[in-house]
Amino acid sequence: MIGHEGLMLGIDIGGSGIKGAPVDLDRGEFAELRHRVETPQPATPKAVLRAVGEVVTYFDWEGPIGCTFPAVVQGGTVVTASNVDRSWIGTNAADVLSNKLGHPVLVVNDADAAGVAEMEFGAGRERQGTVLIVTLGTGIGTSLFVDGTLVPNTELGHIEIDGVDAETRAASRWRNAHGLTWKQWGGRVNKYLCRVERLVWPELIIIGGGVSRKHERFFPYLDTRTPIVAAQLRNDAGIIGAALLAARAS
Protein backbone atom coordinates (compact mmCIF):
# COMPACT_ATOMS: atom_id res chain seq x y z
CA MET A 1 0.00 0.00 0.00
CA ILE A 2 1.35 3.42 -0.93
CA GLY A 3 0.84 5.86 1.92
CA HIS A 4 -1.49 8.69 0.90
CA GLU A 5 -3.40 11.56 2.44
CA GLY A 6 -5.69 10.44 5.22
CA LEU A 7 -3.85 7.18 6.00
CA MET A 8 -0.77 6.41 8.09
CA LEU A 9 0.75 3.10 9.17
CA GLY A 10 0.92 2.62 12.92
CA ILE A 11 2.90 -0.17 14.61
CA ASP A 12 2.72 -1.14 18.27
CA ILE A 13 5.75 -3.00 19.67
CA GLY A 14 4.75 -4.90 22.80
CA GLY A 15 6.34 -7.42 25.10
CA SER A 16 4.40 -10.32 23.55
CA GLY A 17 3.28 -9.09 20.14
CA ILE A 18 4.11 -6.59 17.40
CA LYS A 19 1.02 -5.43 15.57
CA GLY A 20 0.19 -2.80 13.02
CA ALA A 21 -2.42 -1.43 10.66
CA PRO A 22 -2.98 1.49 8.31
CA VAL A 23 -5.07 4.07 10.19
CA ASP A 24 -7.77 6.35 8.83
CA LEU A 25 -6.67 9.58 10.50
CA ASP A 26 -10.02 11.32 10.06
CA ARG A 27 -12.01 8.59 11.77
CA GLY A 28 -9.41 7.22 14.17
CA GLU A 29 -10.05 3.68 12.93
CA PHE A 30 -8.10 0.94 11.17
CA ALA A 31 -8.38 1.12 7.40
CA GLU A 32 -7.56 -2.62 7.24
CA LEU A 33 -7.53 -5.47 9.72
CA ARG A 34 -4.42 -5.31 11.86
CA HIS A 35 -1.55 -7.76 11.34
CA ARG A 36 0.26 -9.28 14.32
CA VAL A 37 3.51 -11.20 14.72
CA GLU A 38 5.04 -12.58 17.90
CA THR A 39 7.62 -10.45 19.64
CA PRO A 40 10.89 -12.39 19.32
CA GLN A 41 12.55 -13.68 22.46
CA PRO A 42 14.97 -12.30 23.33
CA ALA A 43 13.66 -9.00 21.93
CA THR A 44 17.02 -7.70 20.71
CA PRO A 45 17.22 -4.81 18.25
CA LYS A 46 18.09 -7.08 15.32
CA ALA A 47 15.24 -9.49 16.04
CA VAL A 48 12.65 -6.75 16.63
CA LEU A 49 13.68 -4.92 13.46
CA ARG A 50 13.10 -8.11 11.50
CA ALA A 51 9.63 -8.56 13.01
CA VAL A 52 8.63 -4.95 12.38
CA GLY A 53 9.78 -5.38 8.80
CA GLU A 54 7.36 -8.30 8.43
CA VAL A 55 4.44 -6.07 9.43
CA VAL A 56 5.47 -3.31 7.01
CA THR A 57 5.93 -5.83 4.18
CA TYR A 58 2.52 -7.38 4.91
CA PHE A 59 0.82 -4.08 4.09
CA ASP A 60 3.22 -3.27 1.21
CA TRP A 61 3.55 0.12 2.85
CA GLU A 62 5.52 3.00 1.36
CA GLY A 63 5.80 6.18 3.38
CA PRO A 64 6.26 7.47 6.94
CA ILE A 65 5.47 5.17 9.86
CA GLY A 66 4.56 5.73 13.50
CA CYS A 67 5.85 3.17 15.98
CA THR A 68 5.35 2.69 19.72
CA PHE A 69 7.97 1.26 22.04
CA PRO A 70 7.53 -0.16 25.58
CA ALA A 71 10.07 2.16 27.19
CA VAL A 72 10.94 5.75 27.91
CA VAL A 73 11.80 7.28 24.53
CA GLN A 74 13.56 10.63 24.26
CA GLY A 75 14.28 12.05 20.83
CA GLY A 76 13.85 8.59 19.33
CA THR A 77 16.38 7.03 21.72
CA VAL A 78 15.39 4.20 24.08
CA VAL A 79 16.26 5.06 27.69
CA THR A 80 14.72 2.13 29.61
CA ALA A 81 13.83 -1.47 28.77
CA SER A 82 11.21 -3.14 30.96
CA ASN A 83 9.70 -5.57 28.45
CA VAL A 84 12.38 -5.79 25.75
CA ASP A 85 16.04 -6.76 25.78
CA ARG A 86 18.29 -4.36 27.69
CA SER A 87 20.54 -4.05 24.64
CA TRP A 88 17.98 -1.50 23.39
CA ILE A 89 19.05 1.02 26.05
CA GLY A 90 20.92 3.86 24.38
CA THR A 91 19.79 2.78 20.91
CA ASN A 92 18.23 5.41 18.67
CA ALA A 93 15.23 3.28 17.69
CA ALA A 94 13.97 5.88 15.24
CA ASP A 95 17.24 5.85 13.31
CA VAL A 96 17.70 2.07 13.22
CA LEU A 97 14.08 1.48 12.18
CA SER A 98 14.24 4.19 9.51
CA ASN A 99 17.45 2.71 8.11
CA LYS A 100 16.07 -0.84 8.18
CA LEU A 101 12.71 0.01 6.60
CA GLY A 102 13.83 2.73 4.23
CA HIS A 103 11.09 5.08 5.45
CA PRO A 104 10.95 7.82 8.09
CA VAL A 105 9.88 6.31 11.43
CA LEU A 106 8.68 8.20 14.48
CA VAL A 107 9.16 6.23 17.73
CA VAL A 108 7.27 7.12 20.91
CA ASN A 109 6.48 5.60 24.29
CA ASP A 110 3.64 3.11 23.94
CA ALA A 111 1.43 4.51 26.71
CA ASP A 112 1.90 8.05 25.38
CA ALA A 113 0.75 6.95 21.92
CA ALA A 114 -2.29 5.18 23.37
CA GLY A 115 -3.12 8.27 25.39
CA VAL A 116 -2.90 10.58 22.39
CA ALA A 117 -5.36 8.38 20.52
CA GLU A 118 -7.77 8.21 23.45
CA MET A 119 -7.66 11.99 23.90
CA GLU A 120 -8.22 12.60 20.19
CA PHE A 121 -10.83 9.97 19.38
CA GLY A 122 -11.91 8.26 22.61
CA ALA A 123 -13.00 8.86 26.18
CA GLY A 124 -10.76 11.92 26.61
CA ARG A 125 -12.00 13.78 23.57
CA GLU A 126 -12.47 17.51 24.23
CA ARG A 127 -11.62 17.05 27.92
CA GLN A 128 -9.66 19.85 29.57
CA GLY A 129 -7.87 19.89 32.90
CA THR A 130 -5.60 17.06 34.05
CA VAL A 131 -6.42 13.64 32.59
CA LEU A 132 -4.56 10.46 33.55
CA ILE A 133 -4.74 7.42 31.29
CA VAL A 134 -3.72 4.08 32.78
CA THR A 135 -3.29 0.98 30.61
CA LEU A 136 -3.46 -2.32 32.46
CA GLY A 137 -1.78 -5.18 30.62
CA THR A 138 1.55 -7.00 30.81
CA GLY A 139 2.64 -3.97 32.82
CA ILE A 140 1.08 -0.65 33.77
CA GLY A 141 1.44 2.18 31.31
CA THR A 142 0.46 5.77 32.03
CA SER A 143 0.06 8.95 30.07
CA LEU A 144 -0.74 12.36 31.52
CA PHE A 145 -2.41 15.29 29.77
CA VAL A 146 -2.89 18.86 30.94
CA ASP A 147 -5.49 20.76 28.91
CA GLY A 148 -4.94 18.28 26.09
CA THR A 149 -1.13 18.58 26.10
CA LEU A 150 0.90 15.42 26.73
CA VAL A 151 3.44 15.27 29.55
CA PRO A 152 5.69 12.57 28.00
CA ASN A 153 7.22 9.48 29.59
CA THR A 154 5.50 9.68 32.99
CA GLU A 155 6.05 5.95 33.78
CA LEU A 156 3.79 6.11 36.84
CA GLY A 157 3.23 2.38 36.61
CA HIS A 158 6.59 1.96 38.33
CA ILE A 159 5.88 3.83 41.54
CA GLU A 160 6.60 1.85 44.71
CA ILE A 161 3.70 0.35 46.65
CA ASP A 162 4.30 -1.92 49.66
CA GLY A 163 7.99 -1.96 48.81
CA VAL A 164 7.58 -3.26 45.25
CA ASP A 165 7.07 -1.93 41.74
CA ALA A 166 3.33 -1.25 41.40
CA GLU A 167 3.01 -3.08 38.11
CA THR A 168 4.20 -6.32 39.71
CA ARG A 169 0.98 -6.32 41.76
CA ALA A 170 -1.67 -4.45 39.78
CA ALA A 171 -0.93 -5.19 36.11
CA SER A 172 -3.69 -7.34 34.62
CA ARG A 173 -1.41 -10.29 33.88
CA TRP A 174 -1.03 -10.91 37.61
CA ARG A 175 -4.74 -11.58 38.01
CA ASN A 176 -4.41 -14.84 36.11
CA ALA A 177 -0.86 -15.59 37.19
CA HIS A 178 -1.81 -15.44 40.88
CA GLY A 179 -5.34 -16.81 40.52
CA LEU A 180 -6.89 -13.61 41.87
CA THR A 181 -10.62 -12.96 41.87
CA TRP A 182 -11.86 -9.77 40.24
CA LYS A 183 -12.48 -8.37 43.72
CA GLN A 184 -8.95 -9.18 44.90
CA TRP A 185 -7.34 -7.76 41.80
CA GLY A 186 -9.67 -4.76 41.79
CA GLY A 187 -8.49 -3.99 45.31
CA ARG A 188 -4.89 -3.95 44.11
CA VAL A 189 -5.78 -1.66 41.21
CA ASN A 190 -7.69 0.64 43.55
CA LYS A 191 -4.74 0.92 45.92
CA TYR A 192 -2.53 1.85 43.00
CA LEU A 193 -4.96 4.43 41.60
CA CYS A 194 -5.48 6.05 45.00
CA ARG A 195 -1.72 6.47 45.35
CA VAL A 196 -1.31 7.94 41.87
CA GLU A 197 -4.19 10.37 42.19
CA ARG A 198 -2.55 11.84 45.29
CA LEU A 199 0.58 12.50 43.22
CA VAL A 200 -0.92 14.19 40.14
CA TRP A 201 -4.51 15.09 41.23
CA PRO A 202 -6.25 14.33 37.94
CA GLU A 203 -9.80 15.39 37.13
CA LEU A 204 -10.44 12.21 35.13
CA ILE A 205 -8.87 8.75 35.03
CA ILE A 206 -9.28 6.63 31.89
CA ILE A 207 -8.58 2.90 32.23
CA GLY A 208 -7.28 1.26 29.05
CA GLY A 209 -5.70 -1.98 27.91
CA GLY A 210 -7.47 -5.16 26.88
CA VAL A 211 -8.96 -5.65 30.35
CA SER A 212 -10.99 -2.47 29.91
CA ARG A 213 -13.41 -4.58 27.86
CA LYS A 214 -14.37 -6.18 31.16
CA HIS A 215 -14.41 -3.01 33.23
CA GLU A 216 -17.76 -3.88 34.76
CA ARG A 217 -16.06 -6.80 36.53
CA PHE A 218 -13.64 -4.66 38.56
CA PHE A 219 -14.87 -1.03 38.44
CA PRO A 220 -17.22 -1.75 41.40
CA TYR A 221 -14.10 -2.28 43.55
CA LEU A 222 -12.54 1.07 42.66
CA ASP A 223 -13.08 3.83 45.20
CA THR A 224 -11.15 6.91 44.10
CA ARG A 225 -12.07 10.56 44.50
CA THR A 226 -11.45 10.99 40.77
CA PRO A 227 -14.12 9.91 38.24
CA ILE A 228 -13.05 6.80 36.31
CA VAL A 229 -14.19 5.72 32.84
CA ALA A 230 -13.20 2.90 30.50
CA ALA A 231 -11.12 3.65 27.42
CA GLN A 232 -12.99 3.44 24.14
CA LEU A 233 -10.14 2.45 21.81
CA ARG A 234 -8.73 -0.26 24.09
CA ASN A 235 -5.92 -2.27 22.45
CA ASP A 236 -6.22 -0.34 19.18
CA ALA A 237 -5.10 2.88 20.84
CA GLY A 238 -1.33 2.38 20.51
CA ILE A 239 -1.46 1.81 16.77
CA ILE A 240 -3.85 4.71 16.21
CA GLY A 241 -1.83 7.08 18.38
CA ALA A 242 1.46 6.16 16.72
CA ALA A 243 -0.05 6.81 13.29
CA LEU A 244 -1.53 10.12 14.41
CA LEU A 245 1.75 11.36 15.90
CA ALA A 246 3.68 10.31 12.79
CA ALA A 247 1.23 12.25 10.63
CA ARG A 248 1.63 15.34 12.80
CA ALA A 249 5.42 15.06 12.50
CA SER A 250 5.43 14.56 8.72
N, C-alpha and C positions, 0 to 999 in steps of 0.2 A: 504494500500500500504506500503510495506517495503522500507524504504529509501535505495537507492543504488547509486553507483557512477554515476555522471552526473545529478542527480535530487536532489532537496532540496525543502522542503515545506516553502513557504513564506506566512505570514499573515499580513494584513494591518488593524490596528484598527483605525477607523475614528469616527468622531462625530456622523454620522448617520448610518454607516454600518461597519461590520467587514467581511472582505472577504479574501479568500485565495486560493492558487492553488499550486500544485507541479510545479516546474520550471525546464526546461531544461537549465542547466547552460552553455552549449556550445553555444546554439542558443539565449539565452536570451528571451525565449518564454515559455508560459504555456504548460505543458505536458498534462494537462486536462483542461476542462472548469472550471473557477473559481466558488467557492461556496460562497454565501453571506448570512449573517443573519443580522437582525437589531441590531444596538447598543442599549443595554438596557438603559432605562431612569428611574431613574438616573444611570449614568454609574459608579457605585461603583466597587471596586475591585472584590467583590464576584460575582456580576452580569456579569462583563466583562469576568472573568475567565470561567464562565459557557458557555458564548457565544463562546469564543475561543475554548473551548473543543468541542463544536458542530462541528466546522469547521474541527478540527483535526480528530474527529470520522468519519465525512463524507468521508474523504479520506482514512480511516483506516491506518493512517500514523504511522510508527514506525521509530524513529530516530531524529536527531537534527532538530530544527525549527528556522527560522528567523522571527522576529515579529517587526512591526513598532508600534510607539506610538505617539499620537499627543501632544508632550510635549518635553521640554528639558530633555534629559536622560543622566546621567553621571554614568558610571560604572554599568549600569542596573537599577539605581535608578531614579525615576521620581522626577523632581525638580519643574516643573510648571504644571498647569492643565487648559488650556484654553477651551478645548472642551470635557473634561471628569470631573467626580466628583472630588472635591478638596481633598477628602479623599485619593486620589492616591499620593498626595505630600508626599515625604519621604518614599514611598513604594519601595522596591527593586522588580520591576516588573519582572526582569529576574528570581529571586529566586522563587517568588510566582507562576509564570507560569510554571517553571520547576517542582516544587513540585506538582502542580495540574495535569500537563500532563504526568509526569513521563519520560520526555525527556529533554535534554539540550535545553534551549531557549535563543537566543541572542535577546535583545531588544534595538532598536535604534530609534532616532527621525525620524518621518515619512518623512519629507522633505529631510533629509540626505540620507535615503534609496532610495528615488525616484531619487535624484541626482546621486547617485552611479550607478544606473541602466542606467540613461541617458548618463552618461559619458562613461560607458562600452559598451553599445549596441546602443545608440541613437544618438541624434544630437551633443553631446559633444565628441563623439568617436575620439580619437587621437588628441584632441585639447589641446594645451599647453597654458601657460599664465593664466590669471585670468578669470574664467568662473563663472557667477552667474546664478543659476537656480531658477526661481520663479514659484511656483504653485498657481494658482488662483482657489479657491474653496469655501468651507465654511469659510475658513480664507485665509491668505496668508502665504505660507510656502516658506522658502528660503534655499538654500544650496550653499556653496561657495567652489570653487576648485582653487588651485594654482598649476599649472603644474601637474594636475591630482590628487593632494592630497587634501582630504577633510579637511576643517576647520569646525569642528562640532558645531552644536547647535547655528547657527548664529542668528536665530529668527528676521531677518530684516523686517518681516511683521508687527512687532509691533513698528516700529519707529513712532514718532509723526508728524502728518501733520495737519496743521490748528487746533492745539490744541486737536486732537483726535488720537486714535490708527489707523494707516493707514488701517488695515484690516477691520475696520468698515465702510470704504468708498469705498475701491477698490477691496475687495474680490468679486468674481463673484456672490455670492448669493444676494448681494445688488442690482444687476442690475434688477432682477425680483422683489425683495422685495420693491424697490422704484420706479418701473415702468420706469427705465431709458432706453433711446435709446442706441444703440451701440455707437453712437458718444459721448453721455454724459458720459457713463461708460468708454469708451476708454480714454476720457480726464482725468478722475480720475486715471486710471491706468498709464497714461503717467506722470502725476504729481508725482505719487509715484515712478515710475522707474527713473525719472530724479533726484529725491532726493537721491535715493539709489546709483545711479551710481556716484554721487559726493562724496559718502562716501567710496566706495570700488574700483572705477575706473576699472571696468571689461573690458575685451576685447571682450566678447561675453555674451549676455543675452539669456537664453533659457526659453521660457514661456511654462509651463506645466499645468496639471490639465485638467479636462474634457472639459473646455471651449476652450482649445487649438485646439480642432477639428474644431472650428469655427473661427480660427484666422484671416481669411480673412475679417471677419466682423468688427474687431476692430484694427487690425494692421495698417490700413491707418491713424488712429488717434494717433499713437505713433510717437514721434519725439525726439528720444534720439540720443546722439552722438555715442552710442554703437550699433553695429549691433544686431538685434533681430531675432531669429528664433523660430519656434514652436517645442515643444518637439515631439519626435517620438513615445515614449512609452505611453504617456498620463497617463490614470488612472491605467495602468498595472504596472507602474514604481515602486510603493511602494512595491508591492509583489515581483517583480523581484529583486529589490535591497536588500530587507530583506533576501531573499534566498541566494543571492550572498554573502552577508556579513557573514551569518551563515556558509556557506561553507568555506569561508576563515578562519573563527575562529575555525573550527572543526579540 
